[in-house]
Amino acid sequence: MSASRRSGTTDEIGPDEPERDGPEGSDGSDLLAALLDGMDAALCAFDADGVVTHWNREAERILGWTAAEAVGRHGFAGWAVRSADAEEVEGRLLSAMHAPGRQVHEFALLTKDGGRVLVRTQSAAVRGPDGKPAGLYCAFSEVHAQIDLERSIALSEALFEDASWGVVLVDADLRPAVVNAHAARALGIGRTSVLGRPLGDLLAQGVEELESALAHVLAEGAPPAPAEIWVSVRTPDGDQRRCWRCGFVRLASPLAEEPVPLGVGWLFQDVTESKQGEQEASLLRFRTNQLHRAARAAGECEDPREAAAVHLDFALAGFADHALIDRVAGGAVEDGAATDSVRLVRVAATPSGAPGPSLLTGQAGLPVRYAEGHPALQCVERVGSVRASVGAVRAEDAQEWARARQWPADAVHALCAVLRSRGRTFGVVTFLRGAGRSQFERGDAVYAEDVAVRIGSALDLAEVLERE
């Protein structure tokens, strides 16, 4: 009984109206229609007799038949399927009402304009309250679209499992969200351990450049070409210097009307060995050219001591910040002679302050006050190259280290090469680097020895001319 009747009024009213589950003015069918029309997949439904009951917008887009034209038809025969294929198609579709789970089929459907579309369908039974089949639904899409989707999924899985280069999915906060096995090995950490960690926890150097590249991709899109980034990877064995050739792609959600960035796909390959090989080859070409140019310039010098200074100047370019030539006082040291009391006299040195050619000292120079154990004296004693570095100390201590060895105050790395000619030791050439350069390595010593051979020959010639 209605509220009016319970209150005793005599107003004429109809029977009680049923309660509505949906919004006012709707019995839920509008909501169902909106859901069906909003699906990305085409969907149709059949009742137990095979009559079409639902047809959404994606089905209309693929086949051209509107919902008004499709709903109410019995099966697909005569309109959406060729008559010759109708029995087989309907049999395969309706069999889903009596089969467990979903059934997947592929067959050709007809479009409204008479064309044919190969589709892949997924069908499943719709059961009534008594558990018996009351119909079925059929979701379908064009086969090429489905294959494209499957290819995308397969590509994604292959990249994150079997790729021979590093693949990292970086989220919008520039933190790794997914990494493949190759990337995890390159970063020196497990695949799960790297997730969500700032890149600064994984890399000691190169973080700023990498994060800048990722932020640029998020804002502007992928760069036109791969970028080579030098990084230092933190490992239990210490930092490892690596060069990665990186490619970036911006990832956006395909479900949003406006592109919503999901992050950046970062692909990289370790090219450290090839880059080091290129750098070494380039450095070797440059140094060979310098030796060739120095030899030609020195050949035009009348004074052999001037020729020695020319070799020093050409060697200095790109190699060191300062250089010194010290000659053995009193003449060359024969092989096998005692070197305990050897004294060295300055012959040439690079100028302090403004750059310029090396300065030659007078013919009768005073011995340099080198303390016992000085790298230059060790070089003469060993008849071989000696390297020395100040190490990790304060700037004041580094300056004191350099002054104690009679070197410019900004020197922190030294390389001494012995000057030899005709089986005798004529002196030492010393190359010095400041704090802005790396310490000398074995390859640098080889180059310094090549220069020392030429300087030694020039000093030998100078001694011969002095005797004449």
JOBELMO-V291253 format. One record per backbone hydrogen bond with DSSP energy under -0.5 kcal/mol. NH is the residue of the N-H (numbers start at 1). CO is the residue of the C=O. If there is no record, write none. Layout:
# JOBELMO-V291253
NH:CO / NH:CO
This chain:
# JOBELMO-V291253
6:2 / 7:3 / 8:5 / 9:4 / 13:11 / 26:23 / 32:28 / 33:29 / 34:30 / 35:31 / 36:32 / 37:33 / 38:34 / 39:36 / 42:140 / 44:138 / 45:54 / 46:136 / 47:51 / 48:134 / 50:47 / 52:73 / 53:45 / 54:45 / 56:43 / 60:56 / 61:57 / 62:58 / 63:59 / 64:60 / 70:66 / 71:67 / 72:52 / 73:70 / 75:50 / 75:73 / 78:81 / 79:76 / 80:76 / 81:76 / 85:82 / 86:82 / 87:83 / 89:85 / 90:86 / 91:87 / 92:88 / 93:89 / 94:90 / 95:91 / 96:93 / 97:94 / 98:95 / 99:96 / 103:123 / 105:121 / 107:119 / 109:117 / 110:80 / 111:115 / 112:63 / 114:111 / 117:109 / 119:107 / 119:117 / 120:141 / 121:105 / 122:139 / 123:103 / 124:137 / 125:96 / 126:135 / 127:125 / 128:132 / 131:128 / 134:126 / 135:126 / 136:46 / 137:124 / 138:44 / 139:122 / 140:42 / 141:120 / 143:118 / 146:142 / 147:143 / 148:144 / 149:145 / 150:146 / 151:147 / 152:148 / 153:149 / 154:150 / 155:151 / 156:152 / 157:153 / 158:154 / 159:155 / 160:156 / 161:158 / 162:158 / 163:158 / 166:268 / 168:266 / 169:178 / 170:168 / 170:264 / 171:175 / 174:171 / 176:197 / 177:169 / 178:169 / 180:167 / 184:180 / 185:181 / 186:182 / 187:183 / 188:184 / 188:185 / 189:184 / 194:190 / 195:192 / 196:176 / 197:194 / 199:174 / 201:198 / 202:199 / 203:199 / 204:232 / 205:232 / 210:206 / 211:207 / 212:208 / 213:209 / 214:210 / 215:211 / 216:212 / 217:213 / 218:214 / 219:215 / 220:216 / 221:216 / 221:217 / 227:246 / 229:227 / 229:244 / 231:242 / 232:205 / 233:231 / 233:240 / 234:202 / 235:233 / 238:235 / 240:233 / 242:231 / 242:240 / 244:229 / 244:242 / 245:269 / 246:227 / 246:244 / 247:267 / 249:265 / 251:263 / 253:260 / 256:253 / 261:259 / 262:251 / 263:251 / 264:170 / 265:249 / 266:168 / 266:264 / 267:247 / 267:265 / 268:166 / 269:245 / 271:243 / 271:269 / 275:271 / 276:272 / 277:273 / 278:274 / 279:275 / 280:276 / 281:277 / 282:278 / 283:279 / 284:280 / 285:281 / 286:282 / 287:283 / 288:284 / 289:285 / 290:286 / 291:287 / 292:288 / 293:289 / 294:290 / 295:291 / 296:292 / 297:293 / 298:294 / 299:295 / 300:297 / 301:298 / 304:302 / 307:303 / 308:304 / 309:305 / 310:306 / 311:307 / 312:308 / 313:309 / 314:310 / 315:311 / 316:312 / 317:313 / 319:316 / 320:316 / 321:432 / 322:432 / 324:430 / 325:348 / 326:428 / 327:345 / 328:426 / 329:343 / 331:328 / 333:425 / 334:332 / 335:423 / 337:334 / 342:339 / 345:327 / 346:366 / 347:325 / 348:325 / 349:359 / 350:323 / 354:352 / 359:349 / 361:347 / 365:363 / 368:344 / 370:368 / 374:371 / 378:374 / 379:375 / 380:376 / 381:377 / 382:378 / 383:379 / 384:379 / 386:416 / 388:414 / 390:412 / 393:391 / 398:394 / 399:395 / 400:396 / 401:397 / 402:398 / 403:399 / 404:400 / 405:401 / 405:402 / 406:403 / 407:402 / 411:408 / 412:433 / 413:433 / 414:388 / 415:431 / 416:386 / 417:429 / 419:427 / 420:418 / 421:424 / 424:421 / 425:333 / 426:419 / 426:424 / 427:419 / 428:326 / 429:417 / 430:324 / 431:415 / 432:322 / 433:413 / 437:434 / 445:441 / 446:442 / 447:443 / 448:444 / 449:445 / 450:446 / 451:447 / 452:448 / 453:449 / 454:450 / 455:451 / 456:452 / 457:453 / 458:454 / 459:455 / 460:456 / 461:457 / 462:458 / 463:459 / 464:460 / 465:461 / 466:462 / 467:463 / 468:464
